[in-house]
Amino acid sequence: MRLFVALEIPSVVRDNLAAFIKDTQREMRDLPEKPPEKRVRWVRPENLHVTLKFIGEVASAKLDGIHSALSTVRTDAGLDVRFRGLGFFPNEVRPTILWTGLDASTNLQTLAEDIGRAVATEGMASEKHAFVPHLTLARFVRPGLGEKLSVAIQKNSEREFGAFQAREFHLIESKLKPSGAEYTTLASFPFTLEA
């Protein structure tokens, strides 16, 4: 099984992000460009989430241990999360990922680190890179930013997509299919100590 840990986003934020994706796809079709851009795979709106820890492929026999480890993760308060702006990994010159940024309370970093430590007790690999809060909107089949997408991104570079407060995270299974990834929430974990 292929697993990751994530925050689900509320429907109002999902709808705002879906509208941006739809508008951008329409603008890309309407602007003249040669050759046509066929390099972007947009994340389906129902799959939008904030990854806290990518676990990867694990044997199903490890699932109970991962569940137990994640159930121990707690924070002092819920997370305030606001989605704003757009950016790229690794950079705008040769992007592989288009994302929207997160302005979040400081305990988001701590929560991600605690989740990483918890699953490490079950033999899962530690992160090689520092946690960078973001939500992936699209992946580039070939690195590079075409003119149409560049215009659409610049128009929306400071766009606000909404905010919410999170009090739980989720263990999610990802099944890769020709039509795209299909996600199933296996368990939800309240993490806040607040009543």
N, C-alpha and C positions, 0 to 999 in steps of 0.2 A: 504494500500500500504506500501511496505517496501522500505525505502529510505536511501540513503547515498550521501555524497558530496565528489567528488574526482577530482584528476588531471588525465587526459588521458595521455598516454605515446605515443611517436611517433613510427612509424612502425619500424625504425631501432633498437630502444631499444627493442621493442616487439619481433622482429626477433631474436636478440641476446639472450634474455631470453628464448624464445621458443626453440632455439638450445641447450641451457644448459639443459632445461627440457628433451628434446628428448635424448640428449647424456647421461644424468644421468639415465634415464629409461633403455636405452640400456645397460649401464654398470651394472646396478642392475640385469638385466637378465643374463648377461655373467659371473658374479662372482659366484662361488659356495657358497651356504649358506643353512643351514638347521635350522629351517624350512624356506620355501620361504617367503620373505617379501610381505605381503599383507596389509600393514598398512598405506600407503601413498596415499592421494588423491591430485593429482596435479591440480593447477588452469589452466584452459584452456587458451591458449595464448590470445584469443579475450577478456577474462575477466580480464586481468592484468591491474591494475590501482593503484594509490596512494590514499588511503582513507584519507580525511581530517577531516571528521565527519560522524560517523554512526548515523543516525537519528532513524532508526527502523520503527516499524509499526505505521502508522498514518492514520487517516481518510482522504479520498480524499478531504473532505471539507476544510481541513487545507492547501492544496497545494498552493492556491493563496497567503496565508499569508507567507508561507515559501519562495515562489518565491520572494515576495516583500522584505522580510527581507534579503535574500541573495543578492539581487540587490544593496544593500547599501554598501556591503563590498568592500573596496579599499585598495591598497598598493601604496607606492611611486615608486616601480619598479617591473619588472618581476622577476620571480624566476629562479635562475640557479640551476639545479638539475642534479646530477651525480649518477649513480647506480654502487655500488661497494661492493664486499664482500658478505658473507653469514652469517647468524646467526639464532638463535632460540628463541622463546618465549615458556615457561618462561626461559628455559635454555637447555643446551645440554644433561643433564642427563635424563630429562623427557620432551622432546619437544612436543609441540602441534602444533606449527607453524614453518615452514622454510621460511626465508625471505632474500631478498637482501636489503642491507642498502642504505641510501641516504646521500650523501654529498650535502647539499643544502645551499643556501644563508640564512642569519639569518631571513629574513622576512617570511620564510615558517612557523616557529613556530607562529609568529604573525598572519599570515593569518589563520591558523587553529584555533587559539584562537578567532579571530574576527568572523569566521564562527560559532563557538560554541555559542558565545554571541548573534549573530544575530538570530539563530534559537531558542535560549532560550526565546527570546521575544515572540515567538509563542507557548510557553509551552513545548518545547522539553527539555529533561533532559540534564543537564550538564555532562561533562565527569568525570568519577570517577578516571581516571588515567591520568598522564601527556602524552601529545602527543609525540609519538616516531616515527619519520619518517622512513618508511619502505615500501616495496612492498611484499605482501604475495605470495610465490611461491607454497607452499604445506601445507596441513593440515594433521596431523597424526590421523588416526582413533583410534589407541591406542597409548598413550604416550610411547615414547621409540625410540631409534635410532638404527636400525639394522646395521650389519657390512657392507653390500653392500652400503647403503646410506652414512654411515660414511666415507667410502673410497672415494666415489664420492664427498662428501662435502669438505673433506680435500684437494683434488686435485684442487678444485675451490674456496678455501676460500678467495682469494684476487682477484678474477676475476673481470675485468671491463666489464660492460654491455652497457655503453654509457651514453650520457648526452643530455640535451635539456634545452631550456628556456620556461617556462610556463607563459602565460599572461591571462589565463582564467581557471576557474574551472567549474565543471558540477554537476547538480543535477540528480541523477540516481536512477531509480526504479529497484529493484531486485525481480524477481519472482523465487521462489524456485521450482524446478521440479525434478523428479526422475533422469533425465539425468544430473542434475547440475543446478546452478543458471543461469538465463538468464537476461541480463542487457539491459535496455533501457534508453538512455539519454533523460531526460524530458526538460532540459533547460541548456544553457551555459551562464556563467557570466564573462565578461572581468573584471579583478580586478585591472589592473595597471593604474596609473595616467599618465604614460609616453605616449607621442604621438606616 
